[in-house]
Amino acid sequence: MTHSVFDPGLEAITVAETELSDVDGDAGELVVRGYPIAELAANATYEEAVSLLLTGRLPPADELRAFRSSLADARALPDGVGPVLRAAAAEDADPMDALRMGLAAASLGLGDAAPRAVARRVVAVVPTIVAAHWRYREGESPVAPDPDLGHAANYRYVVTGEEPTAAQRRALETFLTTMVDHGLNPSTFTARTVVSTESDLVSAATAAVGALKGRRHGGNLQRVFDLLRAAHEADDVAAVVEARLDSAGWLPGFGHRLYDVRDPRAAVLSAALEALPGATSDAFRATVRELETAGTAALSERQQRRSAPTVEFYAAALLYSVGVPPALFTPTFAVARVGGWMAHCLEQRANNELVRPVARYVGETGRSWTPVEERGTDSAASRRAAVGPVAERLSTLSEPARLEILLALADAATPVEYSTLLAATSIDDNGRFNYHLRQLRGTFVDSRDGGYALSAAGQRVVDDVVTGDLLPGE
C-alpha cells in the first residue's frame, strides 16, 4: 500500500462521516444536526441538545421529560468515587485530572449496561464529579444533586451550593448547548479512536478528558481569562495587548484554526454575556469589548489580516460572569462537550472502522548491534538539536508543490485570492493544495486583505531560487 499524503495535523484527511455537526470555517458557520448553532443555543436546553445529538431529532415533550429524568437519576456518584476525589483534592490535583480519575471510578456498577445507558450515565455524572472535587478542594462537603433542577442549573448548584437565578441559568444553558459539539475536534477524535478499537464508552470519555485538558484545546480557557483579568486590572488595555504580543507573539482567544472569519459561537456567547442583568459589572463588560477591539486591531496591524475572537474569548467572560470559578472553566467545557463525545462514540460504534493511521519513518537506517563495552558517546543527538530549526525550514520547502505556490505568488503585484492562486498551480486536488498552503502560511506566506502574498522570508526564498539559477533553463 502506498501512502502519498503527509499531513501531521490530519487537517486535509477525512477519517469519518458524521450526521452530528458540520463546521464551515470559510463561511463562519456551525450546524448541529441541521440546526444553526445560534438558533439551537438561543432556544434549546442542554438536555434537548444532547437528545437531538443522540436521536437525530428534537424530542417531543414526553420524551424530553423521560430523558431529563434519566439524566437526573444517573447523577449520583458510586460509593467508591468520593475517596478518589478526596485524595485528588488533598494532593491539589488539577481539576481535569480529578475528572479523569473520578470518571474512571464512576464506571463502577455499570456492569453490562447498554451503550446508550452508559452514554447517559457519563453525561449525567461529569458535572457531579467536577463539583464534588472542587468542594473537597475548598474544604467543603459535596452538595447532593437536585433531581428537580435541569442539567445546567443543577451543575451550578452542586458547585456553589446556591441555585442560579433565571438569567444565570439561561446563560449557562446557552454555554453548554453552544459547546456541545464541534466537528472532529481533538478530544472528539480521541473518543472515536478509542471506540474504534471496540473499547467501552467510559474509557473513550476519560481519554477525551485528557485531550481536552491540553492548553491548545480546552486548557486555553484559563489563559484567556488570565488575559481578561490583566486587562480589567490595567489602566490601559491596549498596552496589555501590546505587551502580550511582544512577549509571546500571539493572543489567547484570538484566531481560530478553522475559522477565517469570526467564530459563530463567539457571537452567541457575546450576546448571552450582554443579556446578563447585573450578573457582571458594566466595567467588566466594557473591558471585554475594549479587549476585543484592541486585540483585533493589534493583530490586524502586525499580521496584515483580521484575527477575530474565538469562542474561548467569550466563554471565559461568560463563565466568570455566572459564578463559575476560573479553575473550573476547562472542566465546565467538559461538562458541555461530553454530550457530543457520547454521540460520536455511538455513531462510531454503529459503523465502525479501526482508526489506524500510518507514520512516515525518518529515523536511522542500516545500523548494526554494538556490544555495550564498545559503545562510545554518541553526539548525533546534540548535532540534530543544533540544526533542528534549519532542518524544519528546509523540510517545509522540500516539497515541490510549495515552491510552486511561492513562485505563483511572486508573479503577482497584489495579494492573490485563493481560487486564483489554486488555478495558477498544477495542483489539482483541493485537500492537497490546502495542506501545502497551510505549511507555508505564517512563515513564507501572509494572509492579507484580498488574499495571500509572500512574506519577507518567502520573498528571500524566491529570490534565492531565481537568482541562484536553481530553476531549469528554458
Secondary structure, 3 states (H helix, E strand, C coil): CCCCCCCCCCCCCCCCCCCCEEEECCCCEEEECCEEHHHHHHHCCHHHHHHHHHHCCCCCHHHHHHHHHHHHHCCCCCCCHHHHHHHHHHCCCCHHHHHHHHHHHCCCCCCCCCHHHHHHHHHHHHHHHHHHHHHHHCCCCCCCCCCCCCHHHHHHHHHHCCCCCHHHHHHHHHHHHHCCCCCCCHHHHHHHHHHHCCCCHHHHHHHHHHHHHCCCCCCHHHHHHHHHHHHHHCCCHHHHHHHHHHHHCCCCCECCCCCCCCCHHHHHHHHHHHCCCCCCCHHHHHHHHHHHHHHHHHHHHHHCCCCCECHHHHHHHHHHHCCCCHHHHHHHHHHHHHHHHHHHHHHHHHCCCCCCCCCCCCCCCCCCCCCHHHCCCCCHHHHHHHHHHHHHHHHHHCCHHHHHHHHHHHCCCCCECHHHHHHCCCCCCHHHHHHHHHHHECCCEEEECCEEEECHHHHHHHHHHHHCCCCCCC
